[in-house]
Amino acid sequence: MLTSIQTLTYTMSKLFFPLFISIFFAVGFGMLGYGINSAKKSVEVSNWPSVTGTITNMSLRESSDSDGTTYGVEVEYRYSVMGRTYTGSRLAFGYISSSGRQAHQDILNKLESASSVKVRYSPQNPATSTLSFGIHRSIKFVLAFAITWLAFVFGFTLIWWIASQPDDVLLKNLEVTLKR
């Protein structure tokens, strides 16, 4: 028979784990949503109108912390649509910095060698613009990470659920002779 403390502990563990693990599911689905949304927007850009733009500023951003160093290209450009001048700073939807310096250096080198750039802008809002499009490495990384994260969290949840179940099969099929 369970004591009141054991009952309380059992009840709390039954409530705590679902609340605790739901945070990890929320993070995973949030990352997945971000990746899917970025992919959708980045593919849509291929159908946006384009104009010639001028780069006004660019650099390779380097950020270091205890986990290492990440790199990302920062770019600013100017373009005109129907006589109105806009400025933009989006390289691509979903583009994020990463530890692979060379990939970002290659992007910067291409931009540095350009006399002008093709700027794609939203037909609904010309102030929304980007220089590149498609399912690029940053989007693939976020999607792969989110799927891996969710698989791990799902697996961990499944293991917890199995461990929390009584072993009825073992008990049912355990044949014993009772003591007299």
Secondary structure per residue as TSV (DSSP state, phi and psi in degrees):
chain	resnum	aa	ss	phi	psi
A	1	M	-	360.0	139.0
A	2	L	-	-82.8	139.6
A	3	T	-	-79.6	168.4
A	4	S	H	-64.2	-33.1
A	5	I	H	-68.6	-42.0
A	6	Q	H	-64.1	-40.7
A	7	T	H	-63.3	-44.6
A	8	L	H	-62.8	-44.5
A	9	T	H	-61.8	-44.0
A	10	Y	H	-62.7	-45.5
A	11	T	H	-63.4	-43.8
A	12	M	H	-63.7	-40.7
A	13	S	H	-66.8	-34.4
A	14	K	H	-68.1	-31.7
A	15	L	H	-87.5	-39.7
A	16	F	H	-65.4	-47.3
A	17	F	H	-59.5	-48.7
A	18	P	H	-59.5	-38.7
A	19	L	H	-66.8	-43.8
A	20	F	H	-63.9	-48.0
A	21	I	H	-71.7	-26.2
A	22	S	H	-63.3	-29.0
A	23	I	H	-62.3	-43.3
A	24	F	H	-69.6	-36.0
A	25	F	H	-64.8	-42.0
A	26	A	H	-61.1	-43.2
A	27	V	H	-62.0	-45.6
A	28	G	H	-62.4	-46.7
A	29	F	H	-69.5	-30.7
A	30	G	H	-63.5	-45.6
A	31	M	H	-63.3	-42.4
A	32	L	H	-62.7	-43.6
A	33	G	H	-61.6	-42.7
A	34	Y	H	-61.1	-45.1
A	35	G	H	-63.3	-44.8
A	36	I	H	-65.6	-43.5
A	37	N	H	-62.7	-43.2
A	38	S	H	-62.7	-42.7
A	39	A	H	-62.4	-45.2
A	40	K	H	-59.9	-49.6
A	41	K	H	-63.2	-42.2
A	42	S	H	-66.3	-32.2
A	43	V	H	-75.4	-39.6
A	44	E	H	-58.9	-32.6
A	45	V	G	-58.7	-28.5
A	46	S	G	-60.8	-22.0
A	47	N	G	-98.7	0.7
A	48	W	S	-76.3	151.9
A	49	P	-	-67.8	160.6
A	50	S	E	-134.8	155.9
A	51	V	E	-138.2	166.0
A	52	T	E	-83.6	133.8
A	53	G	E	-125.1	170.1
A	54	T	E	-122.3	131.3
A	55	I	E	-75.8	130.2
A	56	T	E	-105.5	-22.0
A	57	N	E	-163.0	144.5
A	58	M	E	-158.3	150.4
A	59	S	E	-162.0	163.5
A	60	L	E	-100.8	111.3
A	61	R	E	-82.9	134.2
A	62	E	E	-123.3	124.6
A	63	S	E	-125.6	127.6
A	64	S	E	-119.7	142.4
A	65	D	E	-150.4	-167.6
A	66	S	T	-65.7	-19.7
A	67	D	T	-87.1	-9.8
A	68	G	E	129.4	-161.1
A	69	T	E	-117.4	136.7
A	70	T	E	-119.6	155.4
A	71	Y	E	-130.2	147.9
A	72	G	E	-159.2	146.8
A	73	V	E	-87.5	129.7
A	74	E	E	-108.7	129.5
A	75	V	E	-138.1	143.9
A	76	E	E	-128.5	140.3
A	77	Y	E	-145.5	161.7
A	78	R	E	-123.8	142.6
A	79	Y	E	-153.2	161.0
A	80	S	E	-124.3	138.1
A	81	V	E	-130.9	120.6
A	82	M	T	50.2	46.9
A	83	G	T	80.2	-4.0
A	84	R	E	-105.8	133.8
A	85	T	E	-93.5	136.7
A	86	Y	E	-126.5	158.6
A	87	T	E	-120.7	147.4
A	88	G	E	-137.0	162.7
A	89	S	-	-141.6	6.9
A	90	R	-	-88.4	123.2
A	91	L	S	-77.3	-47.4
A	92	A	S	-163.8	150.1
A	93	F	T	-62.8	132.7
A	94	G	T	83.3	-1.4
A	95	Y	-	-68.3	129.4
A	96	I	-	-134.0	157.0
A	97	S	-	-71.6	158.2
A	98	S	B	-153.4	177.8
A	99	S	S	-79.7	-13.2
A	100	G	-	-80.4	90.9
A	101	R	H	-58.2	-41.8
A	102	Q	H	-61.4	-40.0
A	103	A	H	-60.0	-41.7
A	104	H	H	-75.0	-35.1
A	105	Q	H	-63.6	-39.0
A	106	D	H	-61.5	-41.2
A	107	I	H	-63.0	-46.8
A	108	L	H	-61.1	-43.5
A	109	N	H	-59.6	-41.5
A	110	K	H	-65.0	-42.5
A	111	L	H	-66.1	-38.7
A	112	E	H	-65.3	-29.7
A	113	S	T	-84.5	-5.1
A	114	A	-	-87.9	138.4
A	115	S	S	-86.3	-23.2
A	116	S	-	-154.6	168.8
A	117	V	E	-132.5	153.7
A	118	K	E	-87.9	119.1
A	119	V	E	-105.4	123.6
A	120	R	E	-97.5	134.5
A	121	Y	E	-130.1	153.5
A	122	S	-	-69.8	128.9
A	123	P	S	-65.8	-25.5
A	124	Q	S	-80.9	-29.2
A	125	N	-	-147.5	91.6
A	126	P	T	-58.8	-15.0
A	127	A	T	-73.6	-15.8
A	128	T	-	-91.6	117.9
A	129	S	E	-144.5	167.5
A	130	T	E	-158.0	159.2
A	131	L	S	-97.0	-27.4
A	132	S	-	-134.8	170.5
A	133	F	-	-154.2	174.8
A	134	G	S	101.5	173.1
A	135	I	S	-83.9	90.3
A	136	H	-	-91.7	178.8
A	137	R	H	-57.4	-41.3
A	138	S	H	-60.4	-43.7
A	139	I	H	-65.8	-44.5
A	140	K	H	-59.8	-40.7
A	141	F	H	-63.3	-48.0
A	142	V	H	-61.6	-44.1
A	143	L	H	-63.8	-45.2
A	144	A	H	-63.9	-41.8
A	145	F	H	-64.4	-44.5
A	146	A	H	-63.0	-43.2
A	147	I	H	-65.7	-43.0
A	148	T	H	-63.2	-44.0
A	149	W	H	-57.8	-50.0
A	150	L	H	-65.3	-37.0
A	151	A	H	-62.7	-43.6
A	152	F	H	-63.0	-47.2
A	153	V	H	-64.4	-41.4
A	154	F	H	-62.1	-45.8
A	155	G	H	-60.7	-44.2
A	156	F	H	-62.5	-41.2
A	157	T	H	-63.9	-42.6
A	158	L	H	-62.7	-43.2
A	159	I	H	-61.6	-44.1
A	160	W	H	-61.3	-44.2
A	161	W	H	-62.5	-45.6
A	162	I	H	-61.7	-44.1
A	163	A	H	-66.2	-26.1
A	164	S	H	-85.6	-7.6
A	165	Q	S	-86.3	144.6
A	166	P	-	-70.5	154.7
A	167	D	-	-93.3	70.1
A	168	D	H	-62.3	-37.4
A	169	V	H	-64.5	-46.1
A	170	L	H	-61.0	-46.3
A	171	L	H	-65.6	-42.0
A	172	K	H	-64.4	-39.4
A	173	N	T	-93.5	4.8
A	174	L	-	-84.8	110.8
A	175	E	-	-96.0	120.7
A	176	V	-	-134.5	159.3
A	177	T	-	-104.4	124.2
A	178	L	-	-72.8	147.3
A	179	K	-	-69.6	148.1
A	180	R	-	-100.1	360.0
